Amino acid sequence: MKSVLQINLSFDQILSVVRQLPRQQKIKLTKELEKEAIDTKLSKLLKTFKTKDLDLKTINEEVEFVRQEIYDKQKR
């Protein structure tokens, strides 16, 4: 049987607990927090670029256009 316990801690209390952790656990905690921050930033970035006006056909056309420009410049 699992119990759910909820406690209210201030940032300073959490910081105090974290400072008591062994070095390896601090490193592990840091990595977990970094993952969460990266996931959040990536999600925001993806939402920024999300559009219904852009489809695979349009992307492929643009890629081919740019490739042709690069090819033409190299031929000169």
LINJOFEN-V772869 format. One record per helix or strand of 2 or more residues. SS is the DSSP state (@ for helix, = for strand). FROM is the first residue (numbers start at 1). TO is the last residue. If there is no record, write none. Layout:
# LINJOFEN-V772869
SS_FROM_TO ; SS_FROM_TO
This chain:
# LINJOFEN-V772869
@_11_20 ; @_23_49 ; @_56_75
